[in-house]
Amino acid sequence: MKNWAKDIFCALKRANVLQIAYVPDAGHKWLISACESDSAIVSIPVTTEEEGVAVLAGAWLGGQRGAMLMQSSGVGNCINMFSLITECKFPFACFVTMRGQWNEFNPWQRPMGKNAGKLLKTMGFSVNTVSHATKVGAKSEEMLHQAFTSDTAAALLLHQRLTPRKTFGE
């Protein structure tokens, strides 16, 4: 199996992303670990995704690029905070591991799994979805380029097929 998370990490490095905000997530486990291990990247665990929006606003104001790692259920938590991005016109790049799709065991994840992309688009994000590991690197590069060259919000939704199967024990 191709390590798509490594492709995202390489895209982050090429885009000169120096701060990563994240809510711990099994789908992003490898990527979070890689960012934490890289001395050039400041990795910031947050308790809610809304905090991540504020952290990345601060990163941009401080002259650094940042990106957010979150799960699709976190999109719903951020709706009000997303207005900060559009009103202040700063770039926001996020990688969203999807839930509520293929092989989902938890019915509570299905509503956001079905609607995360729609909600992001409603909030002014450019949204792309990737479901094949071989496409993750190129889609990551495109999304980061778009966010940072046009000072807009962009999201790459990582289909649930890319992440490990979850159970209530995890």
ZIRA-V135905 format. One record per residue. PSI is psi in whole degrees, -180 to 180 (none if undefined). Layout:
<<PSI> <PSI>>
//
This chain:
<<137> <137> <88> <-30> <-35> <-37> <-39> <-44> <-46> <-40> <-40> <-44> <-46> <-31> <3> <40> <124> <-8> <136> <123> <139> <150> <129> <136> <130> <-34> <-30> <10> <-50> <-44> <-43> <-46> <-42> <-42> <-41> <-31> <-14> <118> <-16> <-14> <131> <117> <125> <104> <134> <156> <-24> <154> <-30> <-38> <-37> <-38> <-46> <-41> <-45> <-28> <-44> <-39> <-47> <-44> <-30> <4> <17> <151> <143> <167> <156> <138> <122> <171> <157> <-32> <-25> <-20> <-44> <-33> <-24> <-3> <-50> <-40> <-27> <-24> <-27> <-40> <-49> <-38> <-35> <-8> <54> <154> <145> <119> <129> <146> <121> <113> <129> <146> <170> <15> <-133> <128> <27> <129> <-20> <108> <-23> <-18> <-17> <-43> <-47> <-31> <-36> <-31> <-6> <-48> <-43> <-45> <-42> <-43> <-41> <-34> <7> <8> <148> <128> <132> <151> <141> <133> <-4> <127> <-33> <-15> <-10> <-44> <-51> <-42> <-35> <-46> <-45> <-46> <-45> <-43> <-47> <-48> <-46> <-22> <-18> <7> <52> <174> <134> <145> <141> <115> <123> <107> <148> <-22> <-23> <-19> <161> <148> <131> <152> <170> <-20> <-9> <none>>
//
